[in-house]
Amino acid sequence: MTPNDLEAFWMPFTSNRAFKKRPRVVASAKDMHYFTPDGRAILDGCSGLWCTNPGHNRAPIVAAIQKAAGELDFGPTFQFGHPGAFRLASRIAELAPGDLDHVFFCNSGSEAVDTALKMAIAYHHATGNSSRTRLIGRERGYHGVGFGGISVGGMVANRRTFGTMLTGVDHLPTTYDRKNQAFTKGEPEYGAHFADELERIVGLHDPSTIAAVIVEPMAGSTGVIPAPQGYLKRLREICDKYGILLIFDEVITGYGRLGHAFAAERYGVQPDLITFAKGITAGAVPMGGVIARKHVHDAFMKGPEHMVELFHGYTYSAHPLACAAGIATLDLYRDEDLFARAKALEPYWADAVMSLKDKPGVLDIRTVGITAGIDLPAREGLPGQRGYEAIERAFHEEGVMIRTAGDTVVMTPPLIISNEQVDELIGKVGRVIEKVM
Ligand SMILES: Cc1ncc(COP(=O)(O)O)c(C=O)c1O
């Protein structure tokens, strides 16, 4: 089972040369664990890539995919449809807050982001405001790897080698300020005022040029940065004042990660568009999508009825296997009440993670929902090296899978994690921190 030639696979977001010298390979998974080809159990501290919220290889999801594969291999969704696509869209619309009630499908978070950005610009075109094309992202934001996503994103390494990207983009400042926020559980009290920077950006560009603001309710990929209290409400108010669409990128925060179906609910803020991916199918089949509010969708529904209203879509939008996996995953969230479980677990999780505060070198710890970021100092002249060593040691020596963002250790385990497994994970990560410092 162990691959004997690692060369051909150019691995994504991977230190290929280091990995291939000492590979970390998983061959199967169940519930909270991965298993290596030689059968060693690895406790999953990051839900794969923030995907497997209900745990791995859950029987109802596996069964639904197997059944679907035998029924309909592929069903086009351009000018045709299949039952699973309509059923899943209705289920997502039912779950989403307020009048977020139309669902557009694609295959990844990156595609979801590009779809939402295009929808926002096309919405203004459809409503007679075609000068509104400018997109506003945020420093330290991650919105996938399409040209749209890296343009509004704010991670330097994801931008600097890819040319000019989209023009007409500006960025809000990050909401992170260690001096005033360090070691906060949940949303920090300090920082709502970072939203006011949008007023400055509007003043610079004029509202008549701005289509949308896109933010993650909790910035995940740059090391777990929860929104400050009141920040997202303030962004919503400023967007309303100037007719700007607000997009929440919920690729990570959707489907229970913050104890609700969507973070929009946790914060009581209604965005105009929500992007999702990952947790919708528990990672079992690629899928992403955008949920649009009624007024956004309805703006397109005009003109001759034989006309295509939005010239956008992917061959695999609403693929039958993904739809089957999505419906089964939503059933599982409901039947096991997993969003409420995550909410109930949050205080225990936060206390457990914060117990690492006094480990050597720890500069800050942030938690929100079932996520955590632990900042370690970079080694002199070698940023990210300590983080990489932490991943290696965690996997090979402690039997846990963690992620890092530079030298920040990130944990986002499946929502089914037990208190004992939380203790096990934190104990092991604590030892890893001691070893790499
Ligand atoms: C907030 C956010 N948006 C978009 C993406 C991109 O998703 P994908 O890797 O499925 O393209 C991610 C991935 O982690 C994400 O965290």
PDBQT file of the ligand as one rigid body, heavy atoms in Angstrom, charges set to zero:
ROOT
HETATM    1  C1  LIG A 501     -11.996  30.914   4.087  1.00  0.00    +0.000 C 
HETATM    2  C2  LIG A 501     -11.568  30.059   2.937  1.00  0.00    +0.000 A 
HETATM    3  N1  LIG A 501     -11.962  30.373   1.713  1.00  0.00    +0.000 NA
HETATM    4  C3  LIG A 501     -11.600  29.641   0.641  1.00  0.00    +0.000 A 
HETATM    5  C4  LIG A 501     -10.825  28.524   0.790  1.00  0.00    +0.000 A 
HETATM    6  C5  LIG A 501     -10.406  27.739  -0.412  1.00  0.00    +0.000 C 
HETATM    7  O1  LIG A 501     -11.020  26.505  -0.443  1.00  0.00    +0.000 OA
HETATM    8  P1  LIG A 501     -10.459  25.368  -1.447  1.00  0.00    +0.000 P 
HETATM    9  O2  LIG A 501      -9.135  24.947  -0.930  1.00  0.00    +0.000 OA
HETATM   10  O3  LIG A 501     -11.525  24.305  -1.359  1.00  0.00    +0.000 OA
HETATM   11  O4  LIG A 501     -10.395  25.972  -2.804  1.00  0.00    +0.000 OA
HETATM   12  C6  LIG A 501     -10.398  28.142   2.065  1.00  0.00    +0.000 A 
HETATM   13  C7  LIG A 501      -9.562  26.942   2.267  1.00  0.00    +0.000 C 
HETATM   14  O5  LIG A 501      -9.051  26.671   3.317  1.00  0.00    +0.000 OA
HETATM   15  C8  LIG A 501     -10.765  28.938   3.169  1.00  0.00    +0.000 A 
HETATM   16  O6  LIG A 501     -10.339  28.652   4.398  1.00  0.00    +0.000 OA
ENDROOT
TORSDOF 0
